[in-house]
């Protein structure tokens, strides 16, 4: 038995593992025209009845394989970006968390530039992404895919980052420890990344207070240093200092560094000085 296991191809083992997890092995013929494959995939993903969730999961994974095998141009799809996004949006409304996770992953691969991102936001997919982040029902895989999609949005164009998703991230970062949310550190890390690239959306949603509150709650010095560095970076530039002024209400904050702690006091001009 051991010999036959060693002789079995790795690819067949991987496919067997996917089937054991429940996903149907949906064949994908890459020799066909891409438009025909896209039509078959999107039709099965969008059907409300007659297609099992695990088969939809297989089609969504095939969508990513097909997307990676062709040049990323709309004329190769046989559909407009809007039509594709509408079909993928239905996957985010599915009752199965595996299908929702696959839909989030497919959107992440689809978003390559600002033009596609604008179409995703115009179709209000951001509210469904926020919903996936908010849900806590043993769905860490789905929430992980949602956070990876959020980071892709920041990479493509942080200035277009939707406030709906920012609200969800900040809510997880603020109340996650009390609710024993395992995604709290990941959410705070993304909020810090967003604060450096689009401080306005973070400040207006109370995200800077969440970052400072996390300094008090976290006992790991390296994480604390990264959190405080984010705030100090904003304070160091006149263009971004105004956002800290809107968000910070207390005169004094305790700042924990790996080697000691320092009390930073903010003057009326919000230039920090050490006491």
C-alpha positions in Angstrom: 0.0 0.0 0.0 2.9 2.4 0.8 4.5 1.7 -2.5 1.3 2.4 -4.4 0.8 5.6 -2.4 4.3 6.8 -3.3 3.7 5.9 -7.0 0.5 7.9 -7.2 0.9 11.2 -9.1 0.8 14.3 -6.9 -1.8 15.9 -9.1 -4.2 13.0 -8.6 -3.6 13.2 -4.8 -4.4 16.9 -4.9 -7.6 16.4 -6.9 -8.6 13.6 -4.6 -8.3 15.8 -1.6 -10.5 18.5 -3.2 -13.1 15.9 -3.9 -13.0 14.6 -0.3 -13.7 18.1 0.9 -17.0 18.1 -1.1 -16.1 20.0 -4.3 -17.2 18.3 -7.5 -14.4 17.8 -10.1 -15.8 19.9 -12.9 -13.8 19.3 -16.1 -12.3 22.3 -17.9 -11.3 22.1 -21.6 -8.7 24.8 -22.2 -8.7 23.9 -25.9 -12.2 25.4 -26.4 -12.8 29.0 -27.1 -12.5 31.0 -23.8 -15.9 32.6 -24.4 -17.6 29.2 -24.5 -15.9 28.2 -21.2 -16.9 31.5 -19.6 -20.5 31.0 -20.8 -20.7 27.6 -19.3 -19.1 28.7 -16.0 -21.2 31.8 -15.5 -24.5 30.1 -16.5 -23.9 27.4 -13.8 -22.8 29.9 -11.2 -25.9 32.1 -11.8 -28.5 29.3 -11.9 -30.7 29.5 -8.8 -31.8 25.9 -9.1 -30.5 22.7 -10.6 -26.8 23.1 -9.8 -25.4 21.9 -6.5 -23.3 24.3 -4.4 -20.3 22.0 -4.7 -20.6 22.0 -8.4 -20.8 25.8 -8.4 -17.6 25.7 -6.3 -16.0 23.7 -9.0 -17.0 26.1 -11.7 -15.8 29.1 -9.7 -12.4 27.5 -9.3 -12.4 26.8 -13.1 -13.1 30.5 -13.6 -9.9 31.4 -12.0 -7.9 28.7 -13.9 -9.4 30.0 -17.2 -8.7 33.6 -16.2 -5.1 32.9 -15.6 -4.7 31.0 -18.8 -5.7 33.8 -21.2 -4.8 37.5 -21.6 -6.8 39.7 -19.3 -8.8 41.6 -22.0 -12.6 42.0 -22.1 -12.8 40.9 -25.8 -11.5 37.4 -24.8 -14.2 36.8 -22.3 -17.2 37.0 -24.6 -18.9 39.1 -21.8 -18.5 42.5 -20.4 -16.9 43.1 -17.0 -20.3 44.2 -15.7 -22.0 40.9 -16.8 -19.2 38.8 -15.2 -19.3 40.8 -11.9 -23.1 40.5 -11.7 -22.8 36.7 -12.0 -20.0 36.5 -9.4 -22.0 38.8 -7.1 -24.6 36.0 -6.9 -22.0 33.7 -5.5 -21.6 36.1 -2.5 -25.3 35.7 -1.7 -25.1 31.9 -1.6 -26.0 30.1 1.6 -22.8 27.9 1.4 -19.7 29.6 2.9 -17.5 27.6 0.5 -19.2 29.1 -2.5 -19.0 32.6 -1.0 -15.3 32.2 -0.4 -14.8 31.0 -4.0 -16.7 34.0 -5.3 -14.5 36.4 -3.3 -11.4 34.7 -4.6 -12.7 34.9 -8.2 -13.3 38.7 -7.7 -9.8 39.1 -6.4 -8.4 37.6 -9.6 -10.7 39.6 -11.8 -9.8 43.0 -10.3 -6.6 43.9 -12.1 -6.8 47.7 -12.5 -8.8 50.8 -11.4 -11.3 50.4 -14.3 -12.5 47.0 -13.1 -12.5 48.1 -9.5 -14.7 51.1 -10.3 -17.2 48.7 -12.0 -17.2 46.4 -9.0 -18.0 49.3 -6.7 -20.6 50.7 -9.0 -22.4 47.4 -8.7 -22.3 47.7 -4.9 -20.3 44.5 -4.4 -18.5 46.2 -1.5 -21.6 45.8 0.7 -21.5 42.0 0.2 -17.7 42.0 1.0 -18.5 43.8 4.2 -21.2 41.3 5.0 -18.7 38.4 4.6 -16.3 40.1 7.0 -19.0 40.7 9.6 -20.3 37.1 9.6 -18.8 34.9 12.4 -20.2 31.4 11.9 -17.1 29.1 11.7 -16.3 30.6 8.3 -12.7 31.6 8.7 -12.0 30.6 5.1 -14.6 33.0 3.8 -13.4 35.8 5.9 -9.8 35.2 5.0 -10.7 35.5 1.3 -12.6 38.7 2.0 -9.6 40.2 3.7 -7.3 39.2 0.8 -9.8 40.8 -1.6 -9.7 44.0 0.6 -5.9 44.1 0.4 -6.2 43.7 -3.4 -8.5 46.8 -3.5 -5.9 48.8 -1.5 -3.1 47.7 -3.9 -5.1 48.6 -7.0 -6.4 52.0 -5.8 -6.6 52.8 -2.1 -8.3 56.1 -2.9 -11.4 54.3 -4.1 -11.6 52.2 -0.9 -15.3 51.9 0.1 -16.4 53.2 3.4 -18.7 50.2 3.9 -15.7 47.8 4.0 -13.8 50.3 6.2 -16.6 50.3 8.7 -16.5 46.5 9.0 -12.7 46.4 9.4 -12.8 49.0 12.1 -15.6 47.3 13.9 -13.7 44.0 14.0 -10.6 45.9 15.2 -12.5 47.7 17.9 -14.6 44.9 19.4 -12.9 41.8 18.1 -10.9 41.1 21.3 -14.1 41.1 23.4 -15.8 38.8 21.0 -12.7 36.5 20.7 -12.5 37.2 17.0 -9.4 35.5 15.5 -9.4 38.0 12.6 -8.9 41.1 14.9 -5.1 41.4 14.3 -5.5 41.0 10.5 -8.2 43.6 10.5 -6.1 46.1 12.4 -3.1 45.5 10.2 -5.2 46.3 7.1 -6.6 49.4 8.8 -3.0 50.5 9.4 -2.1 49.8 5.8 -5.1 51.8 4.6 -4.3 54.7 6.9 -1.0 55.2 5.2 -2.6 55.2 1.7 -6.0 56.7 2.4 -6.0 58.3 5.8 -9.2 60.3 5.2 -11.5 57.3 5.0 -9.9 55.7 8.1 -10.0 59.0 10.2 -13.6 59.7 9.3 -14.7 56.2 10.4 -12.8 56.4 13.7 -10.1 54.1 12.6 -7.2 56.0 14.2 -8.8 55.7 17.6 -9.1 52.0 17.0 -5.3 51.8 16.2 -4.4 53.7 19.4 -6.8 51.6 21.5 -5.1 48.5 20.1 -1.8 49.7 21.5 -3.2 49.5 25.0 -4.9 46.1 24.5 -1.9 44.4 22.7 1.0 43.0 24.8 3.4 42.3 21.9 5.9 45.1 21.5 6.6 44.6 17.8 2.9 45.0 17.0 2.6 48.1 19.2 5.6 49.6 17.5 4.0 49.1 14.1 0.7 50.6 15.3 2.3 53.7 16.8 4.6 54.1 13.7 1.4 54.5 11.6 0.1 57.3 13.8 3.5 59.1 13.9 3.8 58.8 10.2 0.6 60.7 9.8 1.6 63.3 12.4 4.9 63.8 10.6 3.4 65.2 7.4 1.3 68.4 7.4 -0.9 67.1 4.7 -2.0 64.1 6.8 -1.7 65.7 10.3 -5.2 67.1 10.0 -6.8 63.7 10.0 -5.2 62.9 13.4 -6.6 66.2 14.7 -10.1 65.1 13.8 -9.7 61.7 15.4 -7.7 62.2 18.6 -9.6 63.7 21.5 -7.4 63.0 24.5 -4.4 65.2 25.3 -2.1 62.3 26.3 -1.6 58.8 24.9 0.6 56.1 26.3 3.0 54.8 23.6 4.7 51.5 24.3 8.0 50.8 22.6 10.1 47.6 22.8 12.6 49.1 25.2 10.4 51.5 27.3 7.3 53.6 27.3 7.0 57.3 26.5 4.2 59.7 27.1 3.5 61.7 24.0 1.6 65.0 24.5 0.0 66.8 21.6 0.2 70.6 21.5 -2.4 72.7 19.8 -0.6 72.3 16.5 -0.5 68.5 17.1 3.3 68.3 17.0 4.3 65.6 19.4 6.8 66.2 22.2 8.2 63.8 24.7 7.7 64.5 28.4 
